[in-house]
Amino acid sequence: MERIEKVVAHILNITRTEAKALLREKRISSSGRILSAGDKIEPTEDKILLDGEELSFRDKVYIMMNKPKGVISASEGRGEKTVVDILPENMRHKGLFPAGRLDKDTTGFVLITDDGEFAHNILSPKKHVEKTYVALLDKPFTDEVKLGFEQGVELSGKKCLSAEIKSLSDDNKTAQVVIRQGMYHQIKRMFMSYGIRVLELHREKIGSLELDLSLNPGECRYISENELKQICETYTNL
């Protein structure tokens, strides 16, 4: 059981003082009863309403962002703008960090969370969670490149896990690439080992969950429970 002001503050990402103000205004209810500061509830079981609208309790936070260029995948940027910096004010919960990094000039799906165990599971190479990208290349990739990716490209003396590549264009200059690990600049370095430069890179999927196409660059939304299960099933079923 938790004090209602603590739960409301957590859900709305406001201070407890602000939560108590809502309670004094008799705007918070549960099971048909107006709640007051100090009342206790079970946040994962009891329905909590603000002005008659149900509030969704999240013990942990999971956010999908369409990362724009020029923003770094970090919680602190040391003078540079981060994915956490560009979150809407009402979504800036404590302890948030990106689960995995995209290069500054890479766009697409970044998952922002405060759940360390979850982040470890989707990032660990041992879990083999797929990350799917679209790469725009300066020259066509060949069958040799495709075979090399499948066998595992060697980078700085370390062999990458098998990766998949398929063409999305007639000229083989637009490729979909699926990797299961996240080495530094991995996809760019894999192509460069064959003399191919990546001009643009966009992550479109983590596990089986695709980036919401309605999100413009820089926009984000919470991930639903069903969507979260889509990612978790990727590693729990291994």
Buried (B, 14 or more C-beta within 10 A) or exposed (E): EBBBBBBBBBBBBBEBEEBBBBBEEEBBBBEEEEBEBEBEBEBEEBEBBBEEEEBEBBEEBBBBBBBBBEBBBBBEBEEEBBBBBBBEEEBEBEEBBBBBBBBBEBBBBBBBBBBEEBBEBBBBEEBEBBBBBBBBBEEBBEEEBBEBBEEBBEBEEEEBEBBBBEBEEEEBBBBBBBBBBBBEEBBBBBBBBBEBEBEEBBBBBBBBBBBBEEBEBBBBBBBEEEBBBBBBEBBEEE
